[in-house]
């Protein structure tokens, strides 16, 4: 009865499995790497948008970036939690800071006094800085809170342009709703050399004078 070399058979099977599964595992590993890179690129993009527009919190780009945070920095993303251990708690702090800021924006400002409005703006800046600081720390950008709050360039002319655009938009909306009219100022100009223009008079009835 022939004897079988089982050790050789097991080795052969292992080599065959490695040959077959190697490319598959390599593809899957590359997909994991690509997904991680894509997730981080999206997070950096959102952080860049928030930092670049932090002087204009009502700008559409800033609002869009804020609304993307719950998805891009979701604390229950099992894939990111497995691939980046220890980051789950940081994601939760980002979610909490985002929720605090959004709840602050939900207040009715029309009912606030001047002093309350000033306090509201101060708290908004504080919550915004806290959110940006936590996102920056998660991504590896160590910005001091004071730098996030003060190290921003916003020319006065940009602020004036925003105010003018808002005034024009509000005024045109009132006109189209029938709540206001276009202001028109009519000025009568004087003829040259201060001479008044006279219209010729018609000749008297019965013909011209001799």
C-alpha positions, 0 to 999 in steps of 0.5 A: 500500500503506497504511503502519502506525503501529507506534509507535502500535500498541505504545503501544496494546498497552501501555496495554491491558496496563496496563489489564488487568494493573493490578488484578491486580498491585495485588491481588497487591501487597496480598496480599504486604503482608497476608502480611508484616503477618500474619507480623510480627503473629504474631512480635510475639504470640509475643515478647509471650507470652514476655516476659509469662511469662518469670518462669514458664517452665513456664507453658503459655502460655510453653511454647506460645510456645517451641514456636511459634518454629521455625515463626514464626521459620523461617530458611529462609522464602524469602518473608520472606527476599525481602521483608526482605533481610538478616534471614536471618542474624538468623533463624538466630541465633534458631533457634540460641538456641532450640535451645540452650535446648531442649537445656538443658531436655532434661537429666534434673534428677533426677540433679543435685546441689543445686549442679548444679541451681543451676547449671542454673537459672542457665544456663537464665536465661542462655539464655532471656535470649539468646533473648529478646534476639535475638527483640527485636532482630529485631523492633526492640525493643532491650531490654538483657539485664539488663532482660530478666532483672531487670525483671519483676514476680512477686509472692510470693503468685503463687509461693506459689499455684503451689507450693500448686497443685502440691502439691495436684495431686501429692497428689491424683494419689497418692491416686487412684493408691492411693499415699496416703490422705486425712489425717483427724484426729478430735477429740472435743469436750467437752460444755458446762460440762465435764459429761459426758453419761450414758446412762440405765440400764435399771430392774432386772428385776422392775419399778421400785423402790418 
